[in-house]
Amino acid sequence: MTEHPDPLLASLTDLAGPVPAAARDARVRARCHAAMRFAAARPHSRTPAALRAIDRLLPLAIAVYVSAVALEVLRVFNGSN
């Protein structure tokens, strides 16, 4: 099987690659460094003493779910005997 060259792909290979812009690179680098400084400077808002309500209720929800599953298993096995 012979492949015919695609003129579109051939013309795309002749295109020049992207040229890096020093000014744009400097702006991106400055924004990244500013974001990293901001993240390092802000206090951590999530501490073990200040858990959100969802974090406190999640173990309770899991326990209720596991209890419901266990009761359903017992109901199914007791009903089949």
Z-matrix of the N, CA and C atoms (Angstrom, degrees):
N
C 1 1.437
C 2 1.521 1 108.95
N 3 1.277 2 116.12 1 126.58
C 4 1.465 3 120.04 2 -179.73
C 5 1.517 4 109.43 3 -102.71
N 6 1.326 5 114.32 4 140.52
C 7 1.455 6 120.01 5 179.41
C 8 1.523 7 108.82 6 -100.79
N 9 1.307 8 114.81 7 137.28
C 10 1.455 9 119.84 8 177.11
C 11 1.518 10 108.50 9 -94.52
N 12 1.320 11 117.20 10 133.28
C 13 1.462 12 118.81 11 -178.95
C 14 1.536 13 110.39 12 -65.69
N 15 1.279 14 114.82 13 139.37
C 16 1.466 15 121.51 14 179.34
C 17 1.524 16 108.63 15 -88.78
N 18 1.332 17 118.43 16 120.96
C 19 1.469 18 119.52 17 -177.95
C 20 1.532 19 113.04 18 -64.56
N 21 1.322 20 117.00 19 -31.10
C 22 1.469 21 119.04 20 178.48
C 23 1.525 22 110.44 21 -66.11
N 24 1.335 23 116.76 22 -46.49
C 25 1.466 24 119.24 23 178.72
C 26 1.516 25 111.36 24 -64.55
N 27 1.315 26 117.30 25 -36.79
C 28 1.464 27 120.24 26 177.90
C 29 1.522 28 110.57 27 -63.82
N 30 1.343 29 117.26 28 -40.52
C 31 1.468 30 118.97 29 179.86
C 32 1.524 31 111.25 30 -71.18
N 33 1.334 32 117.62 31 -30.35
C 34 1.465 33 120.11 32 177.99
C 35 1.527 34 111.66 33 -69.39
N 36 1.323 35 117.10 34 -33.23
C 37 1.467 36 118.94 35 179.05
C 38 1.522 37 111.67 36 -69.78
N 39 1.333 38 116.89 37 -21.11
C 40 1.461 39 120.10 38 179.60
C 41 1.526 40 112.69 39 -81.86
N 42 1.333 41 118.08 40 -11.89
C 43 1.457 42 120.70 41 -178.87
C 44 1.529 43 110.96 42 -70.27
N 45 1.317 44 115.48 43 149.00
C 46 1.462 45 120.98 44 178.08
C 47 1.531 46 108.91 45 -77.51
N 48 1.307 47 115.91 46 149.45
C 49 1.455 48 121.35 47 178.94
C 50 1.516 49 111.30 48 -74.76
N 51 1.318 50 116.45 49 171.73
C 52 1.472 51 119.10 50 179.71
C 53 1.525 52 111.02 51 -68.55
N 54 1.309 53 114.58 52 142.80
C 55 1.462 54 121.03 53 179.12
C 56 1.524 55 107.40 54 -101.69
N 57 1.342 56 117.82 55 124.84
C 58 1.463 57 119.15 56 179.87
C 59 1.524 58 110.88 57 -66.91
N 60 1.314 59 115.29 58 139.27
C 61 1.467 60 121.26 59 178.03
C 62 1.524 61 107.62 60 -103.18
N 63 1.298 62 115.95 61 120.14
C 64 1.463 63 121.06 62 -176.49
C 65 1.528 64 111.29 63 -63.45
N 66 1.322 65 118.23 64 -38.67
C 67 1.463 66 120.88 65 -179.11
C 68 1.529 67 110.61 66 -66.36
N 69 1.328 68 116.76 67 -42.95
C 70 1.460 69 119.94 68 179.16
C 71 1.518 70 110.41 69 -65.43
N 72 1.327 71 117.33 70 -42.94
C 73 1.464 72 120.75 71 177.85
C 74 1.526 73 111.43 72 -59.93
N 75 1.331 74 117.03 73 -39.51
C 76 1.465 75 120.95 74 179.57
C 77 1.526 76 110.46 75 -66.72
N 78 1.359 77 117.87 76 -39.72
C 79 1.462 78 120.55 77 178.46
C 80 1.528 79 111.02 78 -64.85
N 81 1.321 80 116.51 79 -43.70
C 82 1.468 81 120.30 80 179.60
C 83 1.518 82 110.12 81 -63.18
N 84 1.311 83 116.91 82 -44.30
C 85 1.462 84 121.31 83 179.96
C 86 1.522 85 110.81 84 -62.13
N 87 1.333 86 117.29 85 -41.90
C 88 1.466 87 121.23 86 179.76
C 89 1.520 88 110.79 87 -65.31
N 90 1.343 89 117.66 88 -42.20
C 91 1.466 90 120.00 89 178.60
C 92 1.520 91 111.10 90 -64.77
N 93 1.321 92 117.41 91 -40.36
C 94 1.469 93 120.64 92 179.13
C 95 1.527 94 110.72 93 -64.22
N 96 1.314 95 117.11 94 -43.87
C 97 1.456 96 120.27 95 179.87
C 98 1.526 97 111.07 96 -65.38
N 99 1.335 98 117.13 97 -38.16
C 100 1.467 99 120.34 98 178.09
C 101 1.528 100 110.40 99 -65.61
N 102 1.343 101 116.93 100 -40.59
C 103 1.465 102 120.14 101 179.25
C 104 1.524 103 110.84 102 -65.44
N 105 1.318 104 117.21 103 -38.66
C 106 1.466 105 120.26 104 178.91
C 107 1.525 106 110.95 105 -68.03
N 108 1.348 107 117.21 106 -39.44
C 109 1.470 108 119.83 107 177.58
C 110 1.525 109 110.64 108 -64.72
N 111 1.335 110 116.77 109 -41.21
C 112 1.461 111 121.33 110 179.69
C 113 1.528 112 110.39 111 -63.80
N 114 1.328 113 117.52 112 -43.40
C 115 1.469 114 120.84 113 179.98
C 116 1.525 115 111.16 114 -65.89
N 117 1.309 116 117.38 115 -36.30
C 118 1.465 117 120.55 116 -179.50
C 119 1.524 118 111.35 117 -74.41
N 120 1.333 119 117.68 118 -29.57
C 121 1.461 120 120.56 119 -175.30
C 122 1.523 121 112.94 120 -83.30
N 123 1.315 122 118.27 121 -27.49
C 124 1.473 123 118.88 122 -175.56
C 125 1.528 124 109.85 123 -77.21
N 126 1.301 125 115.71 124 145.18
C 127 1.470 126 118.99 125 179.40
C 128 1.524 127 110.37 126 -71.59
N 129 1.304 128 114.68 127 150.26
C 130 1.453 129 119.83 128 178.19
C 131 1.517 130 108.52 129 -72.90
N 132 1.328 131 115.91 130 122.42
C 133 1.461 132 119.53 131 -174.80
C 134 1.523 133 112.21 132 -84.24
N 135 1.309 134 118.16 133 -14.07
C 136 1.453 135 119.76 134 -175.76
C 137 1.533 136 109.33 135 -108.11
N 138 1.311 137 115.07 136 103.90
C 139 1.452 138 121.03 137 177.57
C 140 1.518 139 108.43 138 -117.36
N 141 1.337 140 119.51 139 157.84
C 142 1.458 141 120.81 140 -179.70
C 143 1.529 142 112.82 141 -59.19
N 144 1.320 143 118.69 142 -29.89
C 145 1.464 144 120.62 143 -178.10
C 146 1.523 145 111.62 144 -75.77
N 147 1.305 146 117.26 145 -24.78
C 148 1.464 147 120.64 146 -176.29
C 149 1.519 148 110.15 147 -114.42
N 150 1.321 149 116.81 148 62.28
C 151 1.457 150 119.82 149 178.46
C 152 1.520 151 110.13 150 -77.34
N 153 1.292 152 115.53 151 147.12
C 154 1.457 153 119.51 152 177.07
C 155 1.519 154 109.34 153 -72.34
N 156 1.315 155 115.93 154 164.34
C 157 1.465 156 121.52 155 -178.15
C 158 1.525 157 110.90 156 -61.72
N 159 1.306 158 117.29 157 -37.91
C 160 1.468 159 119.86 158 -179.17
C 161 1.522 160 110.38 159 -65.38
N 162 1.319 161 116.55 160 -33.62
C 163 1.466 162 119.69 161 179.01
C 164 1.526 163 111.12 162 -69.71
N 165 1.325 164 116.40 163 -31.33
C 166 1.464 165 119.35 164 177.75
C 167 1.521 166 111.78 165 -77.61
N 168 1.328 167 117.21 166 -33.04
C 169 1.458 168 121.07 167 -176.40
C 170 1.526 169 113.74 168 -85.77
N 171 1.308 170 117.95 169 -17.98
C 172 1.461 171 120.77 170 -177.75
C 173 1.521 172 112.84 171 -60.27
N 174 1.334 173 121.43 172 -47.07
C 175 1.471 174 119.35 173 177.22
C 176 1.528 175 112.81 174 -61.32
N 177 1.319 176 116.86 175 -36.63
C 178 1.463 177 120.30 176 177.26
C 179 1.525 178 110.66 177 -64.24
N 180 1.316 179 117.31 178 -43.91
C 181 1.460 180 121.19 179 179.15
C 182 1.525 181 110.80 180 -63.09
N 183 1.313 182 117.15 181 -40.35
C 184 1.471 183 120.34 182 178.33
C 185 1.521 184 110.11 183 -65.26
N 186 1.319 185 117.86 184 -41.71
C 187 1.465 186 121.27 185 179.83
C 188 1.529 187 110.94 186 -63.87
N 189 1.329 188 117.13 187 -41.14
C 190 1.467 189 120.23 188 178.47
C 191 1.522 190 110.21 189 -64.67
N 192 1.316 191 117.02 190 -41.86
C 193 1.464 192 121.22 191 179.82
C 194 1.528 193 111.01 192 -63.74
N 195 1.322 194 117.10 193 -46.42
C 196 1.471 195 120.98 194 -179.65
C 197 1.527 196 109.57 195 -64.05
N 198 1.314 197 118.08 196 -38.87
C 199 1.464 198 120.57 197 177.29
C 200 1.524 199 110.98 198 -63.50
N 201 1.306 200 117.41 199 -42.73
C 202 1.464 201 120.83 200 178.60
C 203 1.522 202 111.22 201 -63.24
N 204 1.310 203 117.07 202 -40.19
C 205 1.469 204 120.71 203 178.19
C 206 1.526 205 109.76 204 -65.20
N 207 1.323 206 117.36 205 -44.17
C 208 1.467 207 120.28 206 179.78
C 209 1.519 208 111.02 207 -63.07
N 210 1.327 209 117.77 208 -42.66
C 211 1.466 210 120.55 209 177.99
C 212 1.527 211 111.38 210 -63.97
N 213 1.306 212 117.14 211 -38.71
C 214 1.472 213 120.31 212 178.47
C 215 1.528 214 111.00 213 -66.69
N 216 1.315 215 117.55 214 -39.00
C 217 1.472 216 121.22 215 177.35
C 218 1.523 217 109.59 216 -63.87
N 219 1.324 218 117.19 217 -44.58
C 220 1.469 219 119.95 218 178.45
C 221 1.524 220 111.10 219 -63.27
N 222 1.337 221 117.19 220 -39.25
C 223 1.455 222 120.72 221 179.68
C 224 1.527 223 110.99 222 -65.22
N 225 1.299 224 117.66 223 -40.15
C 226 1.462 225 121.32 224 -179.18
C 227 1.525 226 110.43 225 -69.19
N 228 1.317 227 117.49 226 -44.26
C 229 1.465 228 119.94 227 -178.42
C 230 1.539 229 111.91 228 -70.38
N 231 1.315 230 118.65 229 -35.73
C 232 1.456 231 121.79 230 177.59
C 233 1.530 232 111.25 231 -70.66
N 234 1.302 233 117.07 232 -31.46
C 235 1.454 234 121.19 233 -179.98
C 236 1.514 235 112.86 234 -75.91
N 237 1.324 236 118.34 235 -25.27
C 238 1.461 237 121.02 236 -176.63
C 239 1.524 238 112.37 237 -85.72
N 240 1.323 239 119.70 238 -13.12
C 241 1.478 240 122.38 239 -178.68
C 242 1.491 241 111.27 240 -84.30
